[in-house]
Amino acid sequence: MVNLCKKWVIDIERSGGTLQELSKESNNIEGNDIESLLNDIRSLTDQTNPLLFNTAIKAARAVEQERACRRN
């Protein structure tokens, strides 16, 4: 159980790093290009890690919603 908890902590730390990278990348994307953002996610995350990948997808959606609000 301890090893599993350590793995979760590492996954969460990696997810946090991914969120920071996505935040930086989202500022470089022009217009409404969610496909580019998703490609960035694929390049930044280990898709075999469901927690990390799901966190990155949620981050992409949140970034896109925030950008849509700024446009309106």
RAZIKA-V895206 format. One record per pair of residues at least 4 apart in sequence whose C-alpha atoms are under 8 Angstrom apart, sorted by the first residue. I is the first residue (numbers start at 0). J is the second residue. Records with the same first field share a line. If there is no record, write none. Layout:
I = J / J
This chain:
0 = 4
1 = 5
2 = 6
3 = 7
4 = 8
5 = 9
6 = 10
7 = 11
8 = 12
9 = 13
10 = 14 / 50 / 51
11 = 15 / 50 / 51
12 = 16
13 = 17 / 51
14 = 18 / 50 / 51 / 54 / 55
15 = 19
16 = 20
17 = 21 / 43 / 44 / 55
18 = 22 / 54 / 55 / 58
19 = 23
20 = 24 / 43
21 = 25 / 36 / 39 / 40 / 55 / 58 / 59
22 = 26 / 62
23 = 27
24 = 28 / 36 / 39
25 = 36 / 62
28 = 32 / 35 / 36
31 = 63
32 = 36
33 = 37 / 59 / 63
34 = 38
35 = 39
36 = 40 / 59
37 = 41 / 56 / 59
38 = 42
39 = 43
40 = 44 / 52 / 55 / 56 / 59
41 = 45 / 46
44 = 51 / 52 / 55
45 = 51 / 52
46 = 51 / 52
47 = 52
48 = 52
49 = 53
50 = 54
51 = 55
52 = 56
53 = 57
54 = 58
55 = 59
56 = 60
57 = 61
58 = 62
59 = 63
60 = 64
61 = 65
62 = 66
63 = 67
64 = 68
65 = 69
66 = 70
67 = 71
